[in-house]
Every structure is written in C-alpha cells, then in structure tokens.
C-alpha cells in the first residue's frame, strides 16, 4: 500500500453519506435543495438524494488548472445563474468530497450567499485536520463531516482507472490498520 494515502471505496462513500444523512436529519435541518460542487461532490450529492430526496444543482469550481497546478484562488467553471431565484429564502445543503484548504467551499458559500438563501449547511465526506486557508462566513452554523482525518492524499473511487484494484487497495489499507491496532 502506498504510504500517506487514504483509499475510499464506493461502499465506504455510500456508508458515510448514509451516516451523514442521519446526522443531518437528526439536527432538524431539512434542506430544500442540494448544491453539489463538481466534480468531487457530484456522486456524494446523488447518494444523499437517495436519503433526503431533494433536487440537486451542480456548480463547477476549480482550484487547479489543467496542469493540476494549484491556482491562487478558486474560479467558477459552471454556475447556477439560471436557477438563482430558486435559492432565495431556501435551505441549501452544499456538498463536496473533502474540506482540505477550505478555499473552494468558502468561495462557493460566498457566492451562494449572494442569492439570499435562508440557510446554508456544508457537508463533506472528509475533513482534513489541518489549518484552513480561510474561515467560513459567520452565516455557516451547520457543518457535517463524515470523517475527520489527518492531512493525507485521498484516493476516491471516481478517480480510479481500475476500480477492482482501488477497492482492493482500500481493503489492504483497512487490514493493515486493523493489524496495527490489534498487534
């Protein structure tokens, strides 16, 4: 297994989203819409729809160029201008796969706040336990993370070229962790 990488299978993603949906609903937060940040938030948002059955709007935000080099700030690639009036006064659930530097999430929250939603809650599969580049605006009072993890490179299944090998890499990682815990 490659060191300092966290392999995550589709089954794990599904289980995390199910757990997050239960946590979300237990707080009494009942969103009107889901906004998925692409591309990493698309699949988690679709799985969340299975549990809460809300419409999904997709936005494209990029913090990296085509050369995979980090930019100075996130930029919009695709936005939801045509449905902005449908966000006014609504409860929005913003979903992405990971809270790493927080720059993309905070940027998206700032843009969504321009549409005057009633409330925005943020939900991620993984929150990296590290200093963030930016803070959320004070309007964000609900934050849900499926797992709190060290600052590791996360290998999501939707980025895998060989899904069987990817899933086996997660199994091997989990076996190794279990052996270390029990050994």
N, C-alpha and C positions, 0 to 999 in steps of 0.2 A: 504494500500500500504506500502511496506517495505521502510523505510527511506534510503536515500543516495544511491538509485539505480535508474538507468535510463533504462526503458523498451523501446525497439525498435522493432517494428513490421516489417514484410516483406514489407508492403506497405510503411512504412517510409523509409526503406532501399532503395527501388526502387525509391522513390521520391528524396532522397538525391543523388543517383547515376545519375539520370536524370539531376538534377541541376548541379552536378559536371561535367557531360559530356558537358553541355552547356558552363560552365565556361572554361573548358579545351580548347574547340574548339575556343572560343572567343579570347583566348590569341594567337591563331595561332599555338599552339603546336599540331602536327599531329603525334602521335606515330606510330612506325612500329609494335611494339609488346607490349603486356601486360604481366607483370610478377606478378603473384598472390602469396602472402605469405600465406601459409597454417598454420592453417586451416581457420582462420578468414577472409582472403582476397579472398577465392575461390568464394563465392557467389557474393560479390560485383564485382569481376572481370568479372564473367559471365554476370551479369546485364550490366556492362559497355560495354561488347562486343555487346550487343543489340544496343547500340547507336553509337559505333565507328567501329564495325566490324573489329577487329584486332585479330590475333592469340594470344592464351593465353599459357604461360609456367607457370608451377607450381613449387614452391620451398617449402620445409618444413623446417622451422626454429623453434626451441623450446627454450624458456626461462624458462620453467618449466619442472620438472621431472614428472614421472607417479604418484608420490605422491602429485602433484600440489604444490610442494615447489619450490620457486624461485632459480634458479641457479646463479652462479657468472657471467656468460656470455651466450649469445645465442650460440646454436650449430646447425649445419646442420643435418637435418634428411633425406631430399631428395633434390637433387640439379639438375641443368640442364646442366651437363657436356656434354651430347651428342648433345646439340644444341648451345654450347657456340660460335661456329664460326658464327652462325646466328645472334649474338648480336653485332658483330664488326661493328662499323660505323652506328648502328641503333639508333633510338629514342625509348627509353624504358619508359613505364608507369608502375611504381611499385605501387601495390595496397595492402593495408592491412585495417583491420577494424578500428583500433584505434592507435593513436600515444600517448602512455602512458609515458613510460620512454624514449622512442626513441631508446633503445638499439637494438631491433630486426631490426627496419627499417635501422638504421645506419650500422649495421653489414651487412645486405643484400646489401645495397648500396655499401659498401666497396668491397664486393665480386663481384658484378656486374661490378664495375669499372675496375676490372682485365681483362674484356673481351673487353675493349676499345669501349664502345658504343659512339655514337655521343653525346647523352644527356640522362640523367635520370630525369624524373619528378616523384614526390611522391604524391600519392593520398590516403587519408584516409576518412572514414565516420566521425570519431570523433577525434578531437584533445583535449586532456585534458590540461587545462590551469594550468600548474604546471612546476616546474623546471625539465628539462630533464637531464638524466644521461650523455648523450653525445650530441654533435652537429653533424649536417650533414657535410660531406666534402664540401669544397667550390664549388665543381662541381655542387652541387644541388642548382639550382636557381629557380626552379618551384616547388611549394608546394601547394596542394589543400586539404582543409579540408571541409567536408560537414557541420559540426557544431563545434563550439568552446564551450567546456563545462567545468564545474568545475570537480574536481577530484572525480568522482562518479564511483561506480561499474556499468558497462553497461551490461544489460541482452539482448543479441542478440537472435533473433528468432531461429537460427540454434542450439542453446544450450538448447532450451526449450523441456521439456518432454511432456508438454501439451500445444500445440500451441494456442488453444482457450483461455485457462486461461492466457497465456502470452499476447496475443493480448488484452484481457480484462484488464489486469494489465496496459498496455500502455494507454488504453482509460481512465481508472480511474486516472492515473497519470496526463494525459492531462486535464481532468475535474477539478482535484484539483488545478492544476496550473492556469487554467482559472478563477476559483472561487477566488483564492488568488489575481489575477491580477485585477479582476472586483470588488472584495469585499472591 
